[in-house]
Amino acid sequence: MAVNESSIHSVFDLSPADKLKLVQDLWDDLASNPDDVPLYDWQIRELERREANLEKHPETALTWDEVLQRVRGRHEKK
């Protein structure tokens, strides 16, 4: 599907809530077919670097709960 200039400009006229909904819908669509999303060479190299580091230092791995706790801790209202 080709995107024309008119449709791009109409996106900028959306309300903030509608823009967020559009972004979420686009993200969900991309996530439904992750193999179709291209990766740049630098992204592949970074993933390989991180994987090698994790294999070398497995004690640095975090559980999902630990990740959530760290993220939530950074964004708590103080």
PyMOL Python script that loads the backbone (N, CA, C, O; Angstrom):
from pymol import cmd

cmd.read_pdbstr("""\
ATOM      1  N   MET A   1       0.856  -1.186   0.000  1.00  0.00           N
ATOM      2  CA  MET A   1       0.000   0.000   0.000  1.00  0.00           C
ATOM      3  C   MET A   1       0.892   1.235   0.000  1.00  0.00           C
ATOM      4  O   MET A   1       1.781   1.377   0.840  1.00  0.00           O
ATOM      5  N   ALA A   2       0.649   2.092  -0.919  1.00  0.00           N
ATOM      6  CA  ALA A   2       1.406   3.337  -0.998  1.00  0.00           C
ATOM      7  C   ALA A   2       0.800   4.363  -0.049  1.00  0.00           C
ATOM      8  O   ALA A   2      -0.419   4.481   0.071  1.00  0.00           O
ATOM      9  N   VAL A   3       1.666   5.091   0.613  1.00  0.00           N
ATOM     10  CA  VAL A   3       1.223   6.152   1.518  1.00  0.00           C
ATOM     11  C   VAL A   3       1.365   7.464   0.776  1.00  0.00           C
ATOM     12  O   VAL A   3       2.442   7.798   0.284  1.00  0.00           O
ATOM     13  N   ASN A   4       0.277   8.200   0.698  1.00  0.00           N
ATOM     14  CA  ASN A   4       0.362   9.482   0.000  1.00  0.00           C
ATOM     15  C   ASN A   4       0.484  10.625   1.005  1.00  0.00           C
ATOM     16  O   ASN A   4       0.235  10.458   2.199  1.00  0.00           O
ATOM     17  N   GLU A   5       0.866  11.768   0.498  1.00  0.00           N
ATOM     18  CA  GLU A   5       1.108  12.927   1.352  1.00  0.00           C
ATOM     19  C   GLU A   5      -0.145  13.336   2.110  1.00  0.00           C
ATOM     20  O   GLU A   5      -0.058  13.778   3.256  1.00  0.00           O
ATOM     21  N   SER A   6      -1.291  13.197   1.495  1.00  0.00           N
ATOM     22  CA  SER A   6      -2.546  13.570   2.136  1.00  0.00           C
ATOM     23  C   SER A   6      -2.821  12.708   3.366  1.00  0.00           C
ATOM     24  O   SER A   6      -3.244  13.219   4.403  1.00  0.00           O
ATOM     25  N   SER A   7      -2.582  11.411   3.250  1.00  0.00           N
ATOM     26  CA  SER A   7      -2.847  10.543   4.395  1.00  0.00           C
ATOM     27  C   SER A   7      -1.858  10.803   5.525  1.00  0.00           C
ATOM     28  O   SER A   7      -2.220  10.685   6.695  1.00  0.00           O
ATOM     29  N   ILE A   8      -0.620  11.154   5.197  1.00  0.00           N
ATOM     30  CA  ILE A   8       0.363  11.473   6.229  1.00  0.00           C
ATOM     31  C   ILE A   8      -0.047  12.739   6.968  1.00  0.00           C
ATOM     32  O   ILE A   8       0.026  12.791   8.195  1.00  0.00           O
ATOM     33  N   HIS A   9      -0.473  13.745   6.242  1.00  0.00           N
ATOM     34  CA  HIS A   9      -0.894  14.985   6.894  1.00  0.00           C
ATOM     35  C   HIS A   9      -2.113  14.753   7.772  1.00  0.00           C
ATOM     36  O   HIS A   9      -2.227  15.370   8.832  1.00  0.00           O
ATOM     37  N   SER A  10      -3.026  13.881   7.362  1.00  0.00           N
ATOM     38  CA  SER A  10      -4.213  13.642   8.176  1.00  0.00           C
ATOM     39  C   SER A  10      -3.855  12.946   9.490  1.00  0.00           C
ATOM     40  O   SER A  10      -4.572  13.102  10.478  1.00  0.00           O
ATOM     41  N   VAL A  11      -2.772  12.188   9.519  1.00  0.00           N
ATOM     42  CA  VAL A  11      -2.322  11.556  10.754  1.00  0.00           C
ATOM     43  C   VAL A  11      -1.940  12.619  11.776  1.00  0.00           C
ATOM     44  O   VAL A  11      -2.214  12.463  12.966  1.00  0.00           O
ATOM     45  N   PHE A  12      -1.320  13.680  11.327  1.00  0.00           N
ATOM     46  CA  PHE A  12      -0.909  14.740  12.240  1.00  0.00           C
ATOM     47  C   PHE A  12      -2.097  15.536  12.775  1.00  0.00           C
ATOM     48  O   PHE A  12      -1.965  16.262  13.761  1.00  0.00           O
ATOM     49  N   ASP A  13      -3.239  15.405  12.138  1.00  0.00           N
ATOM     50  CA  ASP A  13      -4.440  16.096  12.605  1.00  0.00           C
ATOM     51  C   ASP A  13      -5.206  15.289  13.649  1.00  0.00           C
ATOM     52  O   ASP A  13      -6.171  15.792  14.225  1.00  0.00           O
ATOM     53  N   LEU A  14      -4.799  14.054  13.901  1.00  0.00           N
ATOM     54  CA  LEU A  14      -5.480  13.222  14.886  1.00  0.00           C
ATOM     55  C   LEU A  14      -5.256  13.748  16.298  1.00  0.00           C
ATOM     56  O   LEU A  14      -4.278  14.443  16.574  1.00  0.00           O
ATOM     57  N   SER A  15      -6.171  13.406  17.171  1.00  0.00           N
ATOM     58  CA  SER A  15      -6.004  13.755  18.580  1.00  0.00           C
ATOM     59  C   SER A  15      -4.882  12.899  19.166  1.00  0.00           C
ATOM     60  O   SER A  15      -4.534  11.860  18.603  1.00  0.00           O
ATOM     61  N   PRO A  16      -4.321  13.326  20.282  1.00  0.00           N
ATOM     62  CA  PRO A  16      -3.282  12.500  20.911  1.00  0.00           C
ATOM     63  C   PRO A  16      -3.752  11.069  21.191  1.00  0.00           C
ATOM     64  O   PRO A  16      -2.996  10.121  20.979  1.00  0.00           O
ATOM     65  N   ALA A  17      -4.965  10.908  21.655  1.00  0.00           N
ATOM     66  CA  ALA A  17      -5.492   9.569  21.936  1.00  0.00           C
ATOM     67  C   ALA A  17      -5.574   8.730  20.659  1.00  0.00           C
ATOM     68  O   ALA A  17      -5.230   7.548  20.667  1.00  0.00           O
ATOM     69  N   ASP A  18      -6.027   9.343  19.569  1.00  0.00           N
ATOM     70  CA  ASP A  18      -6.119   8.617  18.306  1.00  0.00           C
ATOM     71  C   ASP A  18      -4.738   8.286  17.743  1.00  0.00           C
ATOM     72  O   ASP A  18      -4.554   7.235  17.129  1.00  0.00           O
ATOM     73  N   LYS A  19      -3.768   9.176  17.950  1.00  0.00           N
ATOM     74  CA  LYS A  19      -2.396   8.897  17.511  1.00  0.00           C
ATOM     75  C   LYS A  19      -1.839   7.692  18.273  1.00  0.00           C
ATOM     76  O   LYS A  19      -1.208   6.815  17.682  1.00  0.00           O
ATOM     77  N   LEU A  20      -2.075   7.656  19.586  1.00  0.00           N
ATOM     78  CA  LEU A  20      -1.608   6.524  20.378  1.00  0.00           C
ATOM     79  C   LEU A  20      -2.274   5.225  19.937  1.00  0.00           C
ATOM     80  O   LEU A  20      -1.621   4.184  19.869  1.00  0.00           O
ATOM     81  N   LYS A  21      -3.549   5.282  19.643  1.00  0.00           N
ATOM     82  CA  LYS A  21      -4.267   4.092  19.161  1.00  0.00           C
ATOM     83  C   LYS A  21      -3.682   3.632  17.841  1.00  0.00           C
ATOM     84  O   LYS A  21      -3.496   2.432  17.641  1.00  0.00           O
ATOM     85  N   LEU A  22      -3.387   4.550  16.936  1.00  0.00           N
ATOM     86  CA  LEU A  22      -2.799   4.212  15.645  1.00  0.00           C
ATOM     87  C   LEU A  22      -1.423   3.568  15.826  1.00  0.00           C
ATOM     88  O   LEU A  22      -1.113   2.561  15.190  1.00  0.00           O
ATOM     89  N   VAL A  23      -0.609   4.153  16.692  1.00  0.00           N
ATOM     90  CA  VAL A  23       0.724   3.593  16.948  1.00  0.00           C
ATOM     91  C   VAL A  23       0.595   2.184  17.517  1.00  0.00           C
ATOM     92  O   VAL A  23       1.323   1.280  17.105  1.00  0.00           O
ATOM     93  N   GLN A  24      -0.320   1.992  18.452  1.00  0.00           N
ATOM     94  CA  GLN A  24      -0.519   0.662  19.043  1.00  0.00           C
ATOM     95  C   GLN A  24      -0.969  -0.341  17.986  1.00  0.00           C
ATOM     96  O   GLN A  24      -0.491  -1.475  17.953  1.00  0.00           O
ATOM     97  N   ASP A  25      -1.890   0.085  17.122  1.00  0.00           N
ATOM     98  CA  ASP A  25      -2.366  -0.801  16.054  1.00  0.00           C
ATOM     99  C   ASP A  25      -1.239  -1.169  15.091  1.00  0.00           C
ATOM    100  O   ASP A  25      -1.130  -2.318  14.664  1.00  0.00           O
ATOM    101  N   LEU A  26      -0.404  -0.190  14.754  1.00  0.00           N
ATOM    102  CA  LEU A  26       0.738  -0.457  13.871  1.00  0.00           C
ATOM    103  C   LEU A  26       1.723  -1.413  14.545  1.00  0.00           C
ATOM    104  O   LEU A  26       2.220  -2.349  13.917  1.00  0.00           O
ATOM    105  N   TRP A  27       2.002  -1.170  15.831  1.00  0.00           N
ATOM    106  CA  TRP A  27       2.935  -2.030  16.566  1.00  0.00           C
ATOM    107  C   TRP A  27       2.400  -3.456  16.642  1.00  0.00           C
ATOM    108  O   TRP A  27       3.142  -4.414  16.424  1.00  0.00           O
ATOM    109  N   ASP A  28       1.122  -3.594  16.949  1.00  0.00           N
ATOM    110  CA  ASP A  28       0.514  -4.929  17.018  1.00  0.00           C
ATOM    111  C   ASP A  28       0.597  -5.646  15.681  1.00  0.00           C
ATOM    112  O   ASP A  28       0.839  -6.852  15.629  1.00  0.00           O
ATOM    113  N   ASP A  29       0.395  -4.904  14.604  1.00  0.00           N
ATOM    114  CA  ASP A  29       0.474  -5.490  13.272  1.00  0.00           C
ATOM    115  C   ASP A  29       1.895  -5.978  12.981  1.00  0.00           C
ATOM    116  O   ASP A  29       2.081  -7.084  12.474  1.00  0.00           O
ATOM    117  N   LEU A  30       2.886  -5.163  13.298  1.00  0.00           N
ATOM    118  CA  LEU A  30       4.279  -5.567  13.099  1.00  0.00           C
ATOM    119  C   LEU A  30       4.626  -6.771  13.976  1.00  0.00           C
ATOM    120  O   LEU A  30       5.297  -7.700  13.525  1.00  0.00           O
ATOM    121  N   ALA A  31       4.173  -6.753  15.213  1.00  0.00           N
ATOM    122  CA  ALA A  31       4.489  -7.825  16.155  1.00  0.00           C
ATOM    123  C   ALA A  31       3.837  -9.148  15.765  1.00  0.00           C
ATOM    124  O   ALA A  31       4.307 -10.211  16.169  1.00  0.00           O
ATOM    125  N   SER A  32       2.772  -9.092  14.992  1.00  0.00           N
ATOM    126  CA  SER A  32       2.102 -10.327  14.592  1.00  0.00           C
ATOM    127  C   SER A  32       2.909 -11.114  13.566  1.00  0.00           C
ATOM    128  O   SER A  32       2.665 -12.304  13.366  1.00  0.00           O
ATOM    129  N   ASN A  33       3.867 -10.458  12.915  1.00  0.00           N
ATOM    130  CA  ASN A  33       4.733 -11.116  11.933  1.00  0.00           C
ATOM    131  C   ASN A  33       6.173 -10.647  12.120  1.00  0.00           C
ATOM    132  O   ASN A  33       6.713  -9.959  11.254  1.00  0.00           O
ATOM    133  N   PRO A  34       6.803 -11.010  13.238  1.00  0.00           N
ATOM    134  CA  PRO A  34       8.140 -10.466  13.528  1.00  0.00           C
ATOM    135  C   PRO A  34       9.196 -10.844  12.492  1.00  0.00           C
ATOM    136  O   PRO A  34      10.166 -10.108  12.308  1.00  0.00           O
ATOM    137  N   ASP A  35       9.026 -11.964  11.823  1.00  0.00           N
ATOM    138  CA  ASP A  35      10.017 -12.348  10.807  1.00  0.00           C
ATOM    139  C   ASP A  35       9.987 -11.440   9.584  1.00  0.00           C
ATOM    140  O   ASP A  35      10.932 -11.425   8.794  1.00  0.00           O
ATOM    141  N   ASP A  36       8.911 -10.690   9.428  1.00  0.00           N
ATOM    142  CA  ASP A  36       8.799  -9.759   8.299  1.00  0.00           C
ATOM    143  C   ASP A  36       9.431  -8.403   8.579  1.00  0.00           C
ATOM    144  O   ASP A  36       9.574  -7.581   7.673  1.00  0.00           O
ATOM    145  N   VAL A  37       9.807  -8.170   9.826  1.00  0.00           N
ATOM    146  CA  VAL A  37      10.392  -6.882  10.205  1.00  0.00           C
ATOM    147  C   VAL A  37      11.902  -6.962   9.972  1.00  0.00           C
ATOM    148  O   VAL A  37      12.582  -7.769  10.607  1.00  0.00           O
ATOM    149  N   PRO A  38      12.423  -6.143   9.080  1.00  0.00           N
ATOM    150  CA  PRO A  38      13.856  -6.222   8.793  1.00  0.00           C
ATOM    151  C   PRO A  38      14.693  -5.685   9.951  1.00  0.00           C
ATOM    152  O   PRO A  38      14.281  -4.776  10.672  1.00  0.00           O
ATOM    153  N   LEU A  39      15.869  -6.269  10.107  1.00  0.00           N
ATOM    154  CA  LEU A  39      16.836  -5.786  11.085  1.00  0.00           C
ATOM    155  C   LEU A  39      18.019  -5.178  10.346  1.00  0.00           C
ATOM    156  O   LEU A  39      18.440  -5.684   9.305  1.00  0.00           O
ATOM    157  N   TYR A  40      18.547  -4.098  10.888  1.00  0.00           N
ATOM    158  CA  TYR A  40      19.748  -3.499  10.334  1.00  0.00           C
ATOM    159  C   TYR A  40      20.958  -4.313  10.788  1.00  0.00           C
ATOM    160  O   TYR A  40      20.898  -5.013  11.799  1.00  0.00           O
ATOM    161  N   ASP A  41      22.039  -4.218  10.046  1.00  0.00           N
ATOM    162  CA  ASP A  41      23.263  -4.938  10.406  1.00  0.00           C
ATOM    163  C   ASP A  41      23.732  -4.590  11.807  1.00  0.00           C
ATOM    164  O   ASP A  41      24.179  -5.468  12.544  1.00  0.00           O
ATOM    165  N   TRP A  42      23.636  -3.310  12.190  1.00  0.00           N
ATOM    166  CA  TRP A  42      24.090  -2.912  13.517  1.00  0.00           C
ATOM    167  C   TRP A  42      23.228  -3.544  14.605  1.00  0.00           C
ATOM    168  O   TRP A  42      23.722  -3.824  15.697  1.00  0.00           O
ATOM    169  N   GLN A  43      21.942  -3.772  14.322  1.00  0.00           N
ATOM    170  CA  GLN A  43      21.074  -4.408  15.308  1.00  0.00           C
ATOM    171  C   GLN A  43      21.458  -5.879  15.491  1.00  0.00           C
ATOM    172  O   GLN A  43      21.478  -6.390  16.610  1.00  0.00           O
ATOM    173  N   ILE A  44      21.756  -6.539  14.395  1.00  0.00           N
ATOM    174  CA  ILE A  44      22.178  -7.937  14.461  1.00  0.00           C
ATOM    175  C   ILE A  44      23.482  -8.059  15.242  1.00  0.00           C
ATOM    176  O   ILE A  44      23.626  -8.949  16.080  1.00  0.00           O
ATOM    177  N   ARG A  45      24.433  -7.163  14.969  1.00  0.00           N
ATOM    178  CA  ARG A  45      25.705  -7.186  15.691  1.00  0.00           C
ATOM    179  C   ARG A  45      25.493  -6.953  17.187  1.00  0.00           C
ATOM    180  O   ARG A  45      26.128  -7.604  18.016  1.00  0.00           O
ATOM    181  N   GLU A  46      24.606  -6.031  17.526  1.00  0.00           N
ATOM    182  CA  GLU A  46      24.333  -5.741  18.941  1.00  0.00           C
ATOM    183  C   GLU A  46      23.686  -6.954  19.615  1.00  0.00           C
ATOM    184  O   GLU A  46      24.042  -7.294  20.743  1.00  0.00           O
ATOM    185  N   LEU A  47      22.760  -7.594  18.950  1.00  0.00           N
ATOM    186  CA  LEU A  47      22.144  -8.797  19.513  1.00  0.00           C
ATOM    187  C   LEU A  47      23.180  -9.901  19.716  1.00  0.00           C
ATOM    188  O   LEU A  47      23.176 -10.582  20.741  1.00  0.00           O
ATOM    189  N   GLU A  48      24.058 -10.074  18.746  1.00  0.00           N
ATOM    190  CA  GLU A  48      25.119 -11.075  18.861  1.00  0.00           C
ATOM    191  C   GLU A  48      26.064 -10.741  20.016  1.00  0.00           C
ATOM    192  O   GLU A  48      26.492 -11.631  20.750  1.00  0.00           O
ATOM    193  N   ARG A  49      26.385  -9.459  20.172  1.00  0.00           N
ATOM    194  CA  ARG A  49      27.258  -9.030  21.272  1.00  0.00           C
ATOM    195  C   ARG A  49      26.621  -9.331  22.619  1.00  0.00           C
ATOM    196  O   ARG A  49      27.276  -9.840  23.529  1.00  0.00           O
ATOM    197  N   ARG A  50      25.339  -9.014  22.738  1.00  0.00           N
ATOM    198  CA  ARG A  50      24.642  -9.251  23.998  1.00  0.00           C
ATOM    199  C   ARG A  50      24.516 -10.740  24.306  1.00  0.00           C
ATOM    200  O   ARG A  50      24.659 -11.163  25.454  1.00  0.00           O
ATOM    201  N   GLU A  51      24.248 -11.520  23.276  1.00  0.00           N
ATOM    202  CA  GLU A  51      24.142 -12.967  23.472  1.00  0.00           C
ATOM    203  C   GLU A  51      25.483 -13.553  23.928  1.00  0.00           C
ATOM    204  O   GLU A  51      25.525 -14.388  24.832  1.00  0.00           O
ATOM    205  N   ALA A  52      26.567 -13.114  23.302  1.00  0.00           N
ATOM    206  CA  ALA A  52      27.898 -13.589  23.685  1.00  0.00           C
ATOM    207  C   ALA A  52      28.213 -13.186  25.120  1.00  0.00           C
ATOM    208  O   ALA A  52      28.775 -13.976  25.878  1.00  0.00           O
ATOM    209  N   ASN A  53      27.857 -11.969  25.494  1.00  0.00           N
ATOM    210  CA  ASN A  53      28.095 -11.500  26.857  1.00  0.00           C
ATOM    211  C   ASN A  53      27.290 -12.328  27.858  1.00  0.00           C
ATOM    212  O   ASN A  53      27.789 -12.661  28.933  1.00  0.00           O
ATOM    213  N   LEU A  54      26.065 -12.656  27.513  1.00  0.00           N
ATOM    214  CA  LEU A  54      25.232 -13.458  28.407  1.00  0.00           C
ATOM    215  C   LEU A  54      25.785 -14.870  28.556  1.00  0.00           C
ATOM    216  O   LEU A  54      25.753 -15.437  29.648  1.00  0.00           O
ATOM    217  N   GLU A  55      26.292 -15.439  27.467  1.00  0.00           N
ATOM    218  CA  GLU A  55      26.892 -16.771  27.547  1.00  0.00           C
ATOM    219  C   GLU A  55      28.163 -16.747  28.402  1.00  0.00           C
ATOM    220  O   GLU A  55      28.451 -17.699  29.128  1.00  0.00           O
ATOM    221  N   LYS A  56      28.899 -15.673  28.308  1.00  0.00           N
ATOM    222  CA  LYS A  56      30.148 -15.541  29.070  1.00  0.00           C
ATOM    223  C   LYS A  56      29.875 -15.228  30.542  1.00  0.00           C
ATOM    224  O   LYS A  56      30.623 -15.660  31.418  1.00  0.00           O
ATOM    225  N   HIS A  57      28.808 -14.478  30.812  1.00  0.00           N
ATOM    226  CA  HIS A  57      28.474 -14.043  32.179  1.00  0.00           C
ATOM    227  C   HIS A  57      26.997 -14.325  32.478  1.00  0.00           C
ATOM    228  O   HIS A  57      26.216 -13.384  32.621  1.00  0.00           O
ATOM    229  N   PRO A  58      26.598 -15.595  32.574  1.00  0.00           N
ATOM    230  CA  PRO A  58      25.173 -15.916  32.780  1.00  0.00           C
ATOM    231  C   PRO A  58      24.606 -15.362  34.088  1.00  0.00           C
ATOM    232  O   PRO A  58      23.394 -15.186  34.222  1.00  0.00           O
ATOM    233  N   GLU A  59      25.483 -15.090  35.042  1.00  0.00           N
ATOM    234  CA  GLU A  59      25.019 -14.553  36.327  1.00  0.00           C
ATOM    235  C   GLU A  59      24.452 -13.143  36.199  1.00  0.00           C
ATOM    236  O   GLU A  59      23.813 -12.647  37.127  1.00  0.00           O
ATOM    237  N   THR A  60      24.679 -12.493  35.060  1.00  0.00           N
ATOM    238  CA  THR A  60      24.154 -11.131  34.864  1.00  0.00           C
ATOM    239  C   THR A  60      22.718 -11.127  34.343  1.00  0.00           C
ATOM    240  O   THR A  60      22.098 -10.069  34.241  1.00  0.00           O
ATOM    241  N   ALA A  61      22.193 -12.295  34.017  1.00  0.00           N
ATOM    242  CA  ALA A  61      20.833 -12.378  33.484  1.00  0.00           C
ATOM    243  C   ALA A  61      19.813 -11.981  34.547  1.00  0.00           C
ATOM    244  O   ALA A  61      20.002 -12.227  35.738  1.00  0.00           O
ATOM    245  N   LEU A  62      18.742 -11.371  34.092  1.00  0.00           N
ATOM    246  CA  LEU A  62      17.650 -10.976  34.982  1.00  0.00           C
ATOM    247  C   LEU A  62      16.393 -11.745  34.606  1.00  0.00           C
ATOM    248  O   LEU A  62      16.164 -12.048  33.435  1.00  0.00           O
ATOM    249  N   THR A  63      15.588 -12.056  35.602  1.00  0.00           N
ATOM    250  CA  THR A  63      14.275 -12.633  35.317  1.00  0.00           C
ATOM    251  C   THR A  63      13.351 -11.513  34.847  1.00  0.00           C
ATOM    252  O   THR A  63      13.649 -10.333  35.030  1.00  0.00           O
ATOM    253  N   TRP A  64      12.241 -11.891  34.247  1.00  0.00           N
ATOM    254  CA  TRP A  64      11.280 -10.887  33.798  1.00  0.00           C
ATOM    255  C   TRP A  64      10.771 -10.070  34.982  1.00  0.00           C
ATOM    256  O   TRP A  64      10.587  -8.859  34.865  1.00  0.00           O
ATOM    257  N   ASP A  65      10.542 -10.727  36.123  1.00  0.00           N
ATOM    258  CA  ASP A  65      10.079  -9.996  37.308  1.00  0.00           C
ATOM    259  C   ASP A  65      11.108  -8.967  37.770  1.00  0.00           C
ATOM    260  O   ASP A  65      10.738  -7.873  38.197  1.00  0.00           O
ATOM    261  N   GLU A  66      12.390  -9.306  37.690  1.00  0.00           N
ATOM    262  CA  GLU A  66      13.438  -8.357  38.073  1.00  0.00           C
ATOM    263  C   GLU A  66      13.473  -7.164  37.119  1.00  0.00           C
ATOM    264  O   GLU A  66      13.676  -6.027  37.547  1.00  0.00           O
ATOM    265  N   VAL A  67      13.276  -7.424  35.842  1.00  0.00           N
ATOM    266  CA  VAL A  67      13.244  -6.339  34.861  1.00  0.00           C
ATOM    267  C   VAL A  67      12.079  -5.400  35.166  1.00  0.00           C
ATOM    268  O   VAL A  67      12.246  -4.181  35.206  1.00  0.00           O
ATOM    269  N   LEU A  68      10.906  -5.978  35.380  1.00  0.00           N
ATOM    270  CA  LEU A  68       9.732  -5.153  35.693  1.00  0.00           C
ATOM    271  C   LEU A  68       9.949  -4.327  36.958  1.00  0.00           C
ATOM    272  O   LEU A  68       9.590  -3.150  37.011  1.00  0.00           O
ATOM    273  N   GLN A  69      10.530  -4.944  37.961  1.00  0.00           N
ATOM    274  CA  GLN A  69      10.779  -4.230  39.215  1.00  0.00           C
ATOM    275  C   GLN A  69      11.717  -3.046  38.994  1.00  0.00           C
ATOM    276  O   GLN A  69      11.486  -1.965  39.535  1.00  0.00           O
ATOM    277  N   ARG A  70      12.767  -3.240  38.207  1.00  0.00           N
ATOM    278  CA  ARG A  70      13.702  -2.142  37.922  1.00  0.00           C
ATOM    279  C   ARG A  70      13.019  -1.012  37.157  1.00  0.00           C
ATOM    280  O   ARG A  70      13.189   0.162  37.487  1.00  0.00           O
ATOM    281  N   VAL A  71      12.255  -1.368  36.144  1.00  0.00           N
ATOM    282  CA  VAL A  71      11.587  -0.352  35.334  1.00  0.00           C
ATOM    283  C   VAL A  71      10.587   0.417  36.169  1.00  0.00           C
ATOM    284  O   VAL A  71      10.545   1.647  36.136  1.00  0.00           O
ATOM    285  N   ARG A  72       9.782  -0.317  36.917  1.00  0.00           N
ATOM    286  CA  ARG A  72       8.787   0.353  37.754  1.00  0.00           C
ATOM    287  C   ARG A  72       9.449   1.219  38.827  1.00  0.00           C
ATOM    288  O   ARG A  72       8.938   2.287  39.164  1.00  0.00           O
ATOM    289  N   GLY A  73      10.573   0.768  39.359  1.00  0.00           N
ATOM    290  CA  GLY A  73      11.292   1.547  40.359  1.00  0.00           C
ATOM    291  C   GLY A  73      11.807   2.865  39.817  1.00  0.00           C
ATOM    292  O   GLY A  73      11.857   3.866  40.533  1.00  0.00           O
ATOM    293  N   ARG A  74      12.192   2.860  38.541  1.00  0.00           N
ATOM    294  CA  ARG A  74      12.693   4.098  37.927  1.00  0.00           C
ATOM    295  C   ARG A  74      11.585   5.099  37.663  1.00  0.00           C
ATOM    296  O   ARG A  74      11.841   6.301  37.585  1.00  0.00           O
ATOM    297  N   HIS A  75      10.366   4.623  37.525  1.00  0.00           N
ATOM    298  CA  HIS A  75       9.280   5.511  37.113  1.00  0.00           C
ATOM    299  C   HIS A  75       8.235   5.729  38.201  1.00  0.00           C
ATOM    300  O   HIS A  75       7.156   6.262  37.942  1.00  0.00           O
ATOM    301  N   GLU A  76       8.565   5.312  39.417  1.00  0.00           N
ATOM    302  CA  GLU A  76       7.659   5.571  40.535  1.00  0.00           C
ATOM    303  C   GLU A  76       7.605   7.061  40.825  1.00  0.00           C
ATOM    304  O   GLU A  76       8.588   7.785  40.666  1.00  0.00           O
ATOM    305  N   LYS A  77       6.439   7.493  41.252  1.00  0.00           N
ATOM    306  CA  LYS A  77       6.325   8.877  41.706  1.00  0.00           C
ATOM    307  C   LYS A  77       6.922   8.955  43.094  1.00  0.00           C
ATOM    308  O   LYS A  77       6.634   8.123  43.955  1.00  0.00           O
ATOM    309  N   LYS A  78       7.743   9.944  43.304  1.00  0.00           N
ATOM    310  CA  LYS A  78       8.401  10.088  44.603  1.00  0.00           C
ATOM    311  C   LYS A  78       7.878  11.277  45.345  1.00  0.00           C
ATOM    312  O   LYS A  78       8.319  11.552  46.460  1.00  0.00           O
TER     313      LYS A  78
END
""", "prot")
cmd.dss("prot")
cmd.show_as("cartoon", "prot")
cmd.util.cbc("prot")
cmd.orient("prot")
